[in-house]
Every structure is written in C-alpha cells, then in structure tokens.
Amino acid sequence: MTEQMPPTKVFISYSWDSDDHKNNVLELANSLKNYGIDSKIDRYQQAPSEGWYQWMMNQIEESNFVLVVCTEKYNLRYRNKEKRRQGLGATWEGGLIIAELYDGQGINDKFIPVLLSSEDEKYIPSNLRTYTIYRLFDAKYDPTIPGEFQNLYRRLSNQPEYEEPKLGKRLILPPIQPASSNVGGDGEIIKGEALDNTQKEAEQQQVNDPEIEYRKKVEGYVYKVPLSEPYNEISEIPKFNLAKTREKVGLDTERAKAIENAVLQSRSKRHEEYKQNMQQYQNVIMGILEREGYFSDENCSDLTELKNTLALSDKDTDELLLYTKLEYSLKRQEWIEADEITKNLLLKVANVQEKYFTVTDFQKIPCKDIRKIDKLWTDYSKGHFGYSAQTDIWQQVNRELFDFLVELDWGYKEDHRFVYTDKFKYNLPNPPKGHLPALVLWDGGTNETRGAYIKRIQQCCQDVL
C-alpha cells in the first residue's frame, strides 16, 4: 500500500480590521480546507489550553507555510507601531515572523504575502516585498479556475504549473575549425577550408529565412521605444523601411502584416506588465514616504533590490521617485518643496545636465510630462497652481511677458521699469493664481528663457485647455 503524504499545514496570520475582512479571511481558510490544505486561523479556536502566545508560536513553527494577509492595520502591528494593547495577536505574530526571516538570512520558503484588496499593495511589510505576492482581488477560491488562487494553491500543494522535462542525452557536436586554417583528417592544416558543412548549412538557412529576417527588423523598430511607453502602431518612417525590407527578402504583404501584428501584440503585453511593475514600485515608494517621511539607507537598498526584481530601468525608477515625491509634497501642500522637486523633475525628463534651462532646452521637455506634472499641481491646488493656470493668465494678458510676470507676482512695474522679485521663494499668505511652479525659470533664467518656457507649456497644455 502506498503511504499517503500528510496534508500541507498552513497558518494564516492576519489582523481583525473589520467584520468583512475577518469573514474574507475565514472564507479563504475554509476554501483551502475544502481542497485538502490544512489551514489554521484563530477563529477555529476558542481558548487554547497552552495560551494564545504559545498557540501562535506553535502554529508558525509547525506550519509548512504562513500566509501573511497584508493590510494597513496588519502592517502597523507587524512593525509594532500600533497603539499599546491593540492588535496583540498580529503584533506577536509579526515579531515571530521577523525573527524567523532574520535567522534565515533572507532565505524564505515559508512566509507568503497575500493581498485581498488592491488598496493594500503599499502595506506589504518591507522584508516581504521582494518575495512572490499573491493578489486574490475578487478571486473565486476555486483551484480549478486559472488565476492567482490557483497559483497559490499550486504552491501550497506542490503542483507546479509546468512539469520539468527529464534531462535528455547530451548531444555531441563536431568541433569548429578556424576559417583561415583548418586541420585535415591526417593532421595536415588545410588553409581556407570552410566550417563544418552541417553547421554552415544551418547558419545559411537561418540567414536566408525571410520571415526570421523580417521579424528581427520589426523587433528592432518596435523595441527601440522604452517599454514604459506604449507602441501600438509602427510609425511612418519605419513602415517605409520595412516595405523595402519586405521586397528585398521576398516576403508577401499578408505574411509580413501577420509578423508585424504578432510583434506588436507581444510588445503590448510586455508594456502592460511593465506598467504594472512600475505601479507596484510607485506604491512602495509612496508607502515609505507616508509611513516614514524619508528614505533610510535600508529603504534605498530594498528599493534597489525591488527595481532589479521587477526589471525596471534606472531612468524609469529615478523619474518615478521624483514623481512620487512631488505628489507626496503636493498632498501636504508643501508648495515650495514641490516647486524644487518640479524643477529637478523637468531637468531629468529633458535630460539637461546643467542645473538650469537654456532657451532650446524647454523644447526637450516631453509634453506627456508637462501634462502629468500640471495635473498633479492642478488637482492638489484645486486649480490655483499649475501650468494650465499659467497659460490661462498668459492668454488673459494678451501674451505680454512683463504683464504675465506681474500677474503671477514674479515682478512689478515701477517708474516704467520692470523689477523682478523673489517672493516666489517664500510662502505668501495669499499667492495669486498661477504663482507656482516657478523655480525652473529663475535659476539662470532670462526674459528669453521665460518666453521659451511659456511657449512650451502652452504647446503642451492647449489641448487640455
């Protein structure tokens, strides 16, 4: 008789946030039980004889896996930041989990972060963010339905999605001789002899395959654009060049179109995955700022590891960091701090190496970034600040530069002279509409650069207006 494997034992660590949350966790535990996973939660117990602390310690120690259901309250208790005498269970469990992870020196094959709501993404404890996360948003707890619960169930029950094939027999390949001088069968060096015929034929076949050659050409154009940007249609110049390539390799139009669509579809999928990874990264940054207000050395190290795990580029993560800091400052109405961040962000996206803009540099700022920054300023100031407010005033003063600067309180007129002011550097009691952002204009700025500035933001915001 075959000995039956013991069931996987799983402990669910969570906090009693609300009745709905407790019931959702109970439903998850019950569903795992129904499908052969021996799940344990505190609601299955009334009063353990060994006491709650010993019971929790035994569950974590004896379980094969611990599901950590992450929420804002759980994160506070996990980090022992909750008010005294509140949430003691989650606080104790958090301490025990932290201790085991510390002893494991980063090796974690037991503690699994789980989310039941997308709003809790930013509350994943920092020492669990780099491990696989299961997002059971509105999931039906049925392992027969493809999705996140099925993925979790596969892991708990040790049933991989794909079975690893058996190791085949090693293929013995003929040695490749140098093209300029090869060795004959009797050891004689035969100069100019070609590579092995089999290898040469395979290489030649690949070179001459029109579909492979055309696909490489299409991918070269499509993936030239960073994955953070959408690319749903091949632009005009690449399209013209591809038509010439199609004629050259002898590929019919219908097959070429099919290859283009396949590459575009593949890239579109990768773009969406990349966007999701960027959103996760931004949620983590905002979570750190909202909890701690700054980035410690440990935070920076964790973010670097997370960036590598999510395969994000340095450029994208640097910009995300600045955008998140900008939003955080605007949320708190720290206008001067937000103005400084805006300047640094514009320099970054325009790839300006100096600390100030020249006349031509403003044209380098992508319109998408001007619109994105404008939306943040407009939303958090309720329309009082931002580029849309500034361009509105620019129209009202009939595009007169000095009148524009006066209206924004960046200067004043005296005895037919224009006098600049630096009041924008301070928190004015009643700043005029459009007063900020301003700093990017004043570091190394001239009337010429100020004119170039308003011209560029007007170009980019006119469709919004």
C-alpha positions in Angstrom: 0.0 0.0 0.0 1.3 3.4 -0.9 1.9 5.6 2.1 -0.2 8.8 1.8 1.5 12.1 2.1 0.5 14.2 5.1 -1.6 17.3 4.1 0.2 20.7 3.8 -0.3 22.7 7.0 -0.9 26.4 6.5 -1.3 29.1 9.2 -3.0 32.4 8.2 -1.6 35.5 10.0 -3.9 38.5 9.8 -5.4 41.4 11.8 -9.0 41.9 12.8 -9.5 45.1 10.7 -13.3 44.7 10.2 -16.0 42.1 10.2 -15.9 42.0 6.4 -12.1 41.4 6.4 -12.4 38.7 9.1 -15.1 36.9 7.0 -12.9 37.2 3.9 -10.0 35.5 5.7 -12.4 32.9 7.1 -13.7 32.2 3.6 -10.1 31.8 2.4 -9.2 29.4 5.2 -12.4 27.3 4.7 -11.8 27.1 0.9 -8.2 25.8 1.5 -9.6 23.2 3.9 -12.2 22.1 1.3 -9.4 21.4 -1.2 -7.1 19.4 1.1 -4.9 22.2 2.6 -4.9 22.0 6.4 -5.4 25.7 7.1 -5.4 27.2 10.6 -6.7 30.5 11.9 -7.5 31.8 15.3 -11.3 31.7 14.7 -11.2 27.9 14.7 -10.1 28.2 18.4 -11.9 29.4 21.4 -9.4 29.2 24.2 -6.3 27.1 23.6 -5.1 25.4 26.7 -1.5 26.5 26.1 -2.5 30.1 25.9 -2.7 32.3 22.8 1.0 33.2 22.6 2.2 29.6 22.8 -0.6 28.6 20.3 0.6 31.2 17.8 4.2 30.2 18.2 3.4 26.6 17.7 1.3 27.3 14.6 4.1 29.3 12.9 6.7 26.7 13.9 4.7 23.7 12.8 3.2 25.0 9.6 4.7 24.3 6.2 3.6 27.8 5.1 2.4 31.0 6.7 0.0 33.2 4.7 0.6 36.9 5.7 -2.6 38.8 4.8 -1.3 42.4 4.4 -3.4 45.4 5.3 -2.6 48.8 6.8 -3.5 47.7 10.3 -1.6 44.5 10.0 1.5 46.4 8.8 1.3 48.7 11.8 1.1 45.8 14.2 3.7 43.8 12.3 6.1 46.7 12.8 4.9 47.2 16.4 3.7 50.7 15.6 0.1 50.2 16.8 -1.2 51.8 19.9 -0.4 49.8 23.1 -2.7 46.9 24.0 -4.3 46.9 20.5 -3.9 44.1 18.0 -1.6 42.0 20.2 -2.1 38.8 18.2 -0.8 40.3 14.9 1.9 42.1 16.8 3.2 38.9 18.3 2.9 37.0 15.0 4.8 39.8 13.3 7.6 39.6 15.8 7.9 35.8 15.3 7.9 36.1 11.5 10.5 38.9 11.6 12.7 36.8 13.9 12.5 33.7 11.6 13.3 35.8 8.5 16.3 37.3 10.3 17.5 33.8 11.2 17.0 32.7 7.6 19.3 35.5 6.3 17.0 36.4 3.5 16.1 32.8 2.5 12.3 32.5 2.7 10.4 29.4 1.7 7.7 29.7 4.3 6.2 33.2 4.6 3.9 34.2 1.7 2.4 37.7 1.4 -1.2 37.7 0.3 -3.4 40.7 -0.6 -7.2 40.6 -0.6 -7.6 44.2 -1.8 -5.6 46.3 -4.4 -5.6 49.2 -1.9 -3.3 47.2 0.4 -0.4 46.9 -2.1 1.5 49.7 -0.3 1.2 48.0 3.1 3.2 44.9 2.4 6.0 44.7 5.1 9.3 45.8 3.6 11.0 42.5 4.4 8.4 40.6 2.4 8.1 42.8 -0.7 10.8 41.0 -2.7 9.1 37.6 -2.4 6.3 36.3 -4.6 3.0 38.1 -3.7 -0.4 36.6 -4.4 -3.1 39.1 -5.2 -6.5 37.5 -4.5 -8.6 40.5 -5.5 -12.2 39.4 -6.0 -10.9 35.9 -6.6 -13.1 32.8 -6.5 -11.3 30.4 -4.2 -11.5 27.6 -6.7 -8.2 26.0 -7.8 -9.8 24.7 -11.0 -10.1 28.3 -12.3 -6.9 29.8 -13.7 -5.8 32.8 -11.7 -4.0 33.9 -8.5 -5.8 31.5 -6.2 -4.9 28.6 -8.5 -1.2 29.8 -8.4 -1.3 30.0 -4.6 -2.9 26.5 -4.4 -0.3 25.0 -6.8 2.5 26.4 -4.5 0.9 25.1 -1.3 0.1 21.7 -2.8 3.5 21.4 -4.6 1.9 21.2 -8.0 3.9 23.3 -10.5 2.1 24.7 -13.5 4.6 23.0 -15.8 6.3 19.7 -15.3 10.1 20.0 -15.7 11.1 17.7 -18.6 13.6 14.9 -17.9 17.2 15.5 -18.8 17.9 14.3 -22.2 21.1 12.8 -23.7 23.9 15.2 -24.3 24.4 15.9 -28.0 28.0 15.6 -29.3 28.7 18.4 -31.8 31.6 18.4 -34.2 34.4 20.8 -33.4 34.5 24.1 -35.3 37.8 24.7 -37.0 39.2 28.2 -37.7 38.0 29.6 -41.0 41.5 30.6 -42.1 43.3 27.3 -41.3 41.6 24.0 -40.5 43.1 20.7 -39.7 42.6 17.8 -42.2 41.9 14.2 -41.2 45.6 13.3 -41.1 46.6 16.3 -39.1 47.5 18.4 -42.2 46.5 22.1 -41.9 44.3 23.0 -44.9 44.1 26.8 -45.2 40.8 28.4 -46.2 38.7 25.3 -45.6 35.1 26.2 -44.7 33.3 25.5 -41.4 31.7 22.1 -40.9 29.0 21.6 -43.6 26.2 20.8 -41.2 26.8 24.0 -39.1 27.3 26.1 -42.2 24.0 24.9 -43.8 22.1 25.6 -40.6 23.5 29.1 -40.4 22.8 29.8 -44.0 19.3 28.5 -43.7 18.6 30.9 -40.8 20.2 33.8 -42.7 18.1 33.1 -45.8 14.8 32.7 -43.9 12.8 35.8 -44.9 10.4 35.5 -42.0 13.2 35.4 -39.4 15.0 38.3 -41.1 11.8 40.4 -41.3 10.8 39.7 -37.7 14.2 40.8 -36.5 13.8 44.1 -38.4 10.3 44.7 -37.0 11.5 44.0 -33.4 14.4 46.4 -33.9 11.9 49.2 -34.5 9.3 48.2 -32.0 11.6 47.6 -29.1 13.6 50.8 -29.8 10.9 52.6 -27.8 11.2 52.0 -24.0 8.8 49.5 -22.5 7.3 52.2 -20.3 5.9 53.9 -23.4 3.0 52.4 -25.5 3.7 51.4 -29.1 0.6 50.2 -30.8 1.3 51.0 -34.4 4.5 51.1 -36.5 5.3 54.8 -37.3 5.6 56.2 -40.8 9.4 56.1 -41.4 9.9 52.5 -40.0 6.9 51.4 -42.1 8.5 52.7 -45.3 11.8 51.0 -44.4 10.0 47.7 -43.6 8.3 47.8 -47.0 11.7 48.0 -48.7 12.9 45.1 -46.5 9.9 43.0 -47.4 10.6 43.5 -51.1 14.3 42.6 -50.6 13.7 39.3 -48.7 10.7 38.3 -51.0 8.0 38.2 -48.3 4.4 38.6 -49.3 2.4 41.5 -47.8 -0.1 39.3 -45.9 2.6 37.3 -44.1 4.6 40.5 -43.3 1.5 42.0 -41.7 0.9 38.9 -39.6 4.5 39.1 -38.3 4.1 42.9 -37.5 0.9 42.2 -35.6 2.5 39.3 -33.6 5.4 41.5 -32.6 3.2 44.5 -31.7 0.9 42.2 -29.7 3.8 40.7 -27.8 5.2 44.1 -27.0 1.8 45.4 -25.9 1.6 42.6 -23.4 5.1 43.3 -22.1 4.3 47.0 -21.9 1.2 46.3 -19.7 3.3 44.0 -17.4 6.0 46.7 -17.2 3.3 49.3 -16.3 2.0 47.1 -13.5 5.6 46.7 -12.2 6.1 50.4 -12.3 2.8 50.9 -10.3 3.9 48.4 -7.7 7.2 50.2 -7.4 5.5 53.6 -7.0 3.1 52.2 -4.4 6.0 51.0 -2.3 7.7 54.5 -2.6 4.5 56.3 -1.5 4.0 53.8 1.3 7.5 54.5 2.7 7.0 58.3 2.4 3.6 58.2 4.1 4.9 56.0 6.9 8.4 57.4 7.5 8.6 60.7 5.5 12.1 59.9 4.2 14.2 57.1 2.7 16.7 55.4 5.1 19.7 53.5 3.8 17.8 50.3 4.3 14.9 51.6 2.3 17.2 52.6 -0.6 18.8 49.1 -0.5 15.4 47.5 -0.6 14.2 49.7 -3.5 17.3 48.8 -5.5 16.6 45.1 -5.0 12.9 45.6 -5.9 13.9 47.6 -9.0 16.0 44.6 -10.1 13.3 42.1 -9.2 10.7 44.0 -11.3 13.3 44.5 -14.2 12.7 48.3 -14.2 15.2 50.7 -15.8 17.2 53.2 -13.8 15.7 56.1 -15.8 12.1 55.0 -15.1 12.7 54.4 -11.4 14.5 57.7 -11.0 11.6 59.5 -12.6 9.1 57.5 -10.6 10.9 58.5 -7.4 10.7 62.2 -8.3 7.0 62.0 -9.3 6.1 60.2 -6.1 8.0 62.8 -4.0 6.2 65.6 -5.9 2.8 64.1 -5.3 3.6 63.5 -1.6 4.7 67.2 -1.2 1.6 68.4 -3.0 -0.7 66.3 -0.8 0.8 68.0 2.2 0.6 71.4 0.5 4.3 71.9 0.8 4.3 74.1 -2.2 7.9 75.4 -2.1 9.3 71.8 -1.7 7.1 70.7 -4.6 8.4 73.6 -6.7 12.0 72.4 -6.1 11.1 68.8 -7.0 9.3 70.0 -10.1 12.4 71.8 -11.3 14.6 68.7 -10.8 12.0 66.5 -12.5 11.9 68.7 -15.6 15.7 68.7 -15.8 15.6 64.9 -15.5 12.9 64.2 -18.2 14.5 66.7 -20.6 18.0 65.1 -20.0 19.5 68.6 -19.2 22.9 68.1 -17.5 23.2 71.7 -16.1 21.1 72.9 -13.2 19.2 75.4 -15.3 17.4 75.5 -18.7 18.6 77.3 -21.8 16.2 78.7 -24.5 16.3 75.5 -26.5 16.2 73.1 -23.5 12.5 73.8 -22.9 11.6 72.1 -26.2 13.2 68.9 -24.9 10.6 68.5 -22.2 8.1 65.8 -23.4 4.6 67.1 -23.5 3.4 64.0 -21.6 5.5 65.0 -18.6 4.3 68.6 -18.7 0.7 67.4 -18.7 1.4 64.9 -15.9 3.0 67.5 -13.7 0.3 70.0 -14.5 -2.4 67.5 -13.5 -0.7 66.9 -10.1 -0.4 70.7 -9.4 -3.9 71.4 -10.6 -5.6 68.6 -8.7 -3.9 69.2 -5.3 -4.2 73.1 -5.5 -7.8 72.8 -6.8 -6.9 74.7 -10.0 -5.0 77.5 -8.2 -1.5 76.5 -9.3 -0.1 74.6 -12.3 0.7 75.1 -16.0 -3.0 75.3 -17.0 -3.5 78.2 -14.7 -0.4 79.9 -16.0 -1.3 79.5 -19.7 -4.8 80.8 -18.9 -3.3 84.0 -17.5 -0.9 84.2 -20.5 -4.0 84.4 -22.7 -5.6 87.0 -20.5 -2.7 89.4 -20.7 -2.5 89.0 -24.5 0.8 87.3 -24.3 2.7 90.3 -22.9 5.6 88.8 -20.9 6.0 91.5 -18.3 2.3 91.7 -17.6 2.3 87.9 -17.3 5.1 88.1 -14.7 3.3 90.8 -12.8 0.0 88.8 -12.7 1.9 85.8 -11.3 3.6 88.1 -8.7 7.0 87.3 -10.1 7.8 91.0 -10.5 6.2 94.5 -10.6 6.4 97.7 -12.6 7.8 100.9 -11.1 8.5 104.2 -12.9 8.0 102.5 -16.3 10.6 99.9 -15.2 10.1 96.2 -14.6 11.6 95.0 -11.3 12.0 91.2 -10.6 11.0 89.8 -7.2 12.0 86.7 -5.3 8.8 86.4 -3.3 8.0 83.2 -5.0 10.7 81.5 -2.8 8.5 82.1 0.3 5.1 81.0 1.4 3.0 84.0 0.6 -0.2 84.4 2.6 -2.4 84.8 -0.5 -0.4 83.7 -3.6 -2.1 84.7 -6.9 -3.4 82.2 -9.3 -0.6 80.5 -11.3 2.1 81.7 -8.9 3.7 78.2 -8.8 5.6 76.3 -10.1 8.2 79.0 -10.8 11.7 77.9 -9.7 12.7 76.4 -13.0 12.5 79.9 -14.5 14.7 81.8 -12.1 17.9 79.7 -11.7 19.9 81.0 -14.7 16.8 82.4 -16.3 16.4 85.4 -18.7 13.5 87.0 -20.4 14.3 84.9 -23.4 14.1 81.6 -21.4 10.9 82.8 -19.7 9.4 83.3 -23.1 10.5 79.9 -24.3 9.1 78.4 -21.1 5.6 79.8 -21.5 5.6 78.9 -25.2 6.4 75.2 -24.4 3.8 74.8 -21.7 1.2 76.4 -23.9 2.0 74.0 -26.7 1.6 71.0 -24.4 -1.4 72.3 -22.4 -3.5 73.8 -25.2 -5.5 70.6 -25.8 -6.2 70.4 -22.0 -7.4 74.0 -22.0 
